[in-house]
Amino acid sequence: MKRDINSNGYIFLYISILTVVVAVLLTGSSLWLQPYQQRNKENEKRVKILEAAGVGENGKIELIEGEHPIYLVNDSISVVPMQGKGLWGPISGYIAIAPDGKTIVGANFDHKSETPGLGGEITTEKFQSQFKGKQIASDGYYIPVEFDAITGATKTSNGVKDMIDNTMQQYYWHEP
């Protein structure tokens, strides 16, 4: 018996089988790739922490867990993780603090959905380098960090400021 390959039933059956096969292949690929994706995320995080600390790829990172986690790089530089809100979504970053606990060694910021050329500029070396050498504390008290905002990206710049202030006030005393 010959099938009519132009019939609606045959087309529906063909599409259904094709959909199931593709779904199984995509699910299998996703499951197979998960460990690699997780390893890449962890490596990206490691690179960002080391970049903030101004240390090369072979730097040693130790996580000090607690109410407020901190990364210790090469047994001397403290790197503080931060989370905040930009214009279009979450922003994140790391501030590296010198062993004296008063000076910023470096900063690294990231975003998932800020506008390229505007808020997306927080990921550039030009923006991040302005934090290096700034004083962040005196006598254990937090000193709000001043920096040049990005023209046309007020919400993202304010988000970076709020992210830094809110995070650092958890690690240092602050004026009431």
Wavefront OBJ file of the C-alpha trace (Angstrom):
o trace
v 0.000 0.000 0.000
v 1.379 3.297 -1.062
v 1.092 6.319 1.249
v 0.054 9.713 0.042
v 2.979 11.888 1.184
v 0.976 15.030 0.453
v -1.843 14.157 2.861
v -2.333 16.124 6.056
v -1.964 12.980 8.195
v 1.416 12.075 6.675
v 2.733 15.637 7.088
v 1.538 15.749 10.712
v 3.180 12.381 11.481
v 6.450 13.451 9.809
v 6.576 16.758 11.735
v 5.741 15.010 15.035
v 8.527 12.439 14.620
v 10.992 15.133 13.559
v 10.056 17.283 16.576
v 10.587 14.388 19.008
v 13.959 13.491 17.466
v 15.184 17.107 17.599
v 13.924 17.530 21.191
v 15.789 14.392 22.294
v 18.975 15.581 20.557
v 18.756 19.054 22.118
v 18.066 17.647 25.585
v 20.973 15.240 25.302
v 23.291 18.007 24.100
v 22.204 20.287 26.926
v 22.809 17.623 29.573
v 26.153 16.667 28.051
v 27.324 20.301 27.927
v 26.270 21.290 31.486
v 29.556 20.351 33.197
v 31.524 22.281 30.574
v 29.278 25.326 30.943
v 29.629 25.244 34.729
v 33.411 24.953 34.465
v 33.470 27.917 32.072
v 31.374 30.027 34.490
v 33.726 29.196 37.352
v 36.754 30.019 35.198
v 35.214 33.330 34.121
v 34.575 34.199 37.776
v 38.185 33.309 38.659
v 39.507 35.521 35.853
v 37.357 38.476 36.964
v 38.540 38.142 40.571
v 42.187 37.990 39.477
v 41.734 40.932 37.090
v 40.236 43.034 39.883
v 43.201 42.145 42.093
v 45.653 42.944 39.289
v 47.132 39.463 39.511
v 48.007 37.132 36.647
v 46.311 33.861 35.803
v 48.346 31.877 38.323
v 47.083 33.796 41.345
v 45.856 31.826 44.343
v 42.241 32.457 45.386
v 40.766 31.422 48.716
v 37.076 31.956 49.551
v 36.480 33.064 53.108
v 32.859 32.214 53.731
v 30.647 33.866 56.278
v 27.840 36.355 56.482
v 29.756 38.515 54.026
v 31.988 36.346 51.807
v 35.317 37.621 50.602
v 38.017 36.233 48.327
v 41.618 36.365 49.476
v 44.037 36.558 46.544
v 47.650 35.504 47.092
v 47.059 35.631 50.869
v 46.967 39.437 50.887
v 44.460 41.161 48.572
v 40.799 41.052 49.618
v 38.293 40.895 46.777
v 34.682 41.692 47.572
v 31.877 40.380 45.299
v 29.035 42.797 44.540
v 25.551 42.619 42.996
v 23.402 45.554 41.931
v 20.839 46.887 39.473
v 21.561 48.704 36.245
v 19.093 50.280 33.841
v 18.059 47.081 32.058
v 19.012 44.370 34.501
v 21.487 43.118 37.054
v 25.055 44.336 37.246
v 27.847 42.726 39.221
v 31.443 43.287 40.075
v 34.453 42.810 42.282
v 36.411 45.410 44.236
v 39.937 44.434 45.257
v 41.255 46.009 48.434
v 44.925 46.325 49.387
v 46.249 44.575 52.509
v 46.009 47.895 54.388
v 42.186 47.637 54.055
v 41.997 51.269 52.951
v 42.890 51.400 49.268
v 41.308 49.957 46.141
v 43.724 47.827 44.128
v 41.334 47.399 41.213
v 37.765 46.810 40.105
v 35.953 44.627 37.617
v 32.321 45.126 36.583
v 29.962 43.128 34.401
v 26.389 43.219 33.138
v 24.004 41.036 31.197
v 21.850 43.585 29.400
v 23.087 47.173 29.574
v 23.090 49.256 26.405
v 26.285 48.841 24.336
v 28.192 52.116 24.127
v 26.389 53.505 27.178
v 25.827 51.413 30.319
v 27.810 48.601 28.747
v 30.903 50.793 29.181
v 31.199 49.649 32.811
v 33.097 46.631 31.470
v 35.813 48.730 29.813
v 39.322 49.219 31.142
v 38.843 52.991 30.945
v 35.920 52.917 33.371
v 37.324 50.272 35.696
v 40.831 51.749 35.962
v 39.594 54.948 37.597
v 38.941 53.045 40.850
v 42.550 51.957 41.279
v 44.289 53.786 44.114
v 41.116 55.363 45.535
v 40.719 55.390 49.291
v 37.780 53.297 50.464
v 38.161 53.453 54.251
v 39.714 55.448 57.054
v 39.956 54.209 60.647
v 37.601 51.350 59.769
v 34.920 53.665 58.372
v 33.727 53.390 54.795
v 34.448 56.368 52.533
v 32.077 56.521 49.537
v 34.058 56.169 46.338
v 33.802 58.984 43.814
v 34.223 58.224 40.135
v 33.416 59.704 36.739
v 30.002 58.529 35.601
v 29.341 57.466 32.026
v 27.726 60.191 29.946
v 24.278 59.042 28.831
v 24.237 56.138 31.272
v 23.075 57.813 34.464
v 20.976 54.877 35.698
v 23.806 52.389 35.200
v 26.366 54.752 36.778
v 24.057 55.275 39.764
v 23.589 51.504 39.908
v 27.369 51.017 40.145
v 27.591 53.640 42.906
v 24.708 52.086 44.861
v 26.166 48.595 44.372
v 29.539 49.684 45.753
v 28.045 51.695 48.642
v 25.562 48.998 49.688
v 28.191 46.263 49.559
v 31.030 48.115 51.251
v 28.792 49.269 54.094
v 28.462 45.589 54.989
v 32.247 45.284 55.395
v 33.081 48.641 57.014
v 31.513 50.838 59.627
v 29.593 53.737 58.206
v 28.207 56.982 59.524
v 24.527 56.665 60.562
l 1 2 3 4 5 6 7 8 9 10 11 12 13 14 15 16 17 18 19 20 21 22 23 24 25 26 27 28 29 30 31 32 33 34 35 36 37 38 39 40 41 42 43 44 45 46 47 48 49 50 51 52 53 54 55 56 57 58 59 60 61 62 63 64 65 66 67 68 69 70 71 72 73 74 75 76 77 78 79 80 81 82 83 84 85 86 87 88 89 90 91 92 93 94 95 96 97 98 99 100 101 102 103 104 105 106 107 108 109 110 111 112 113 114 115 116 117 118 119 120 121 122 123 124 125 126 127 128 129 130 131 132 133 134 135 136 137 138 139 140 141 142 143 144 145 146 147 148 149 150 151 152 153 154 155 156 157 158 159 160 161 162 163 164 165 166 167 168 169 170 171 172 173 174 175 176
